């Protein structure tokens, strides 16, 4: 799943990237599982940001790491 919610299909090549995506939880066996996860993540993010309804207030939440 990409940062904008798009579900993309990438072949499993047994690379570090593949394993990191799997361990992070951003790797799904089926498109249906990916869609369900996207819907759940969207709901969680909307709940987190409900107190910050406008984009200007949301940008103040973004801090450099």
C-alpha positions in Angstrom: 0.0 0.0 0.0 1.4 3.3 -1.0 1.3 6.5 1.1 -1.7 7.8 -0.7 -3.7 4.6 -0.2 -3.1 3.2 -3.6 -2.8 -0.6 -3.6 0.2 -1.6 -5.8 1.3 -5.1 -6.6 5.0 -5.8 -6.4 6.5 -9.2 -6.9 8.1 -10.9 -3.9 11.9 -11.1 -4.6 13.0 -12.1 -1.1 14.9 -8.8 -0.7 15.4 -6.7 2.4 12.6 -4.4 1.1 10.2 -7.3 0.9 11.0 -8.5 4.4 10.8 -5.0 5.9 7.4 -4.4 4.2 6.2 -7.7 5.7 7.5 -7.1 9.2 6.1 -3.5 9.1 2.7 -5.0 8.2 2.5 -3.5 4.7 2.5 -6.7 2.7 -0.6 -8.6 2.0 -1.3 -12.0 0.5 -4.4 -10.8 -1.4 -5.8 -7.6 -2.7 -8.9 -8.1 -0.5 -6.7 -8.2 2.6 -4.9 -5.0 1.4 -8.2 -3.2 0.8 -9.5 -4.2 4.2 -6.2 -2.9 5.8 -6.5 0.3 3.8 -10.0 0.9 5.0 -9.0 0.2 8.6 -5.9 2.5 8.4 -8.0 5.2 6.9 -10.5 5.1 9.7 -7.7 5.2 12.3 -6.0 8.1 10.7 -9.3 10.0 10.4 -9.9 9.4 14.1 -6.4 10.6 15.0 -6.8 13.8 13.0 -10.4 14.6 13.9 -9.1 17.2 16.3 -7.1 18.8 13.5 -9.7 19.3 10.9 -7.9 21.9 8.7 -4.7 21.2 6.7 -2.8 24.2 8.3 -3.2 22.7 11.8 -2.2 19.3 10.5 1.0 20.6 9.1 2.0 21.8 12.6 1.9 18.1 13.7 4.6 17.2 11.2 8.0 17.3 12.8 11.4 16.4 11.3 12.8 13.2 12.6 
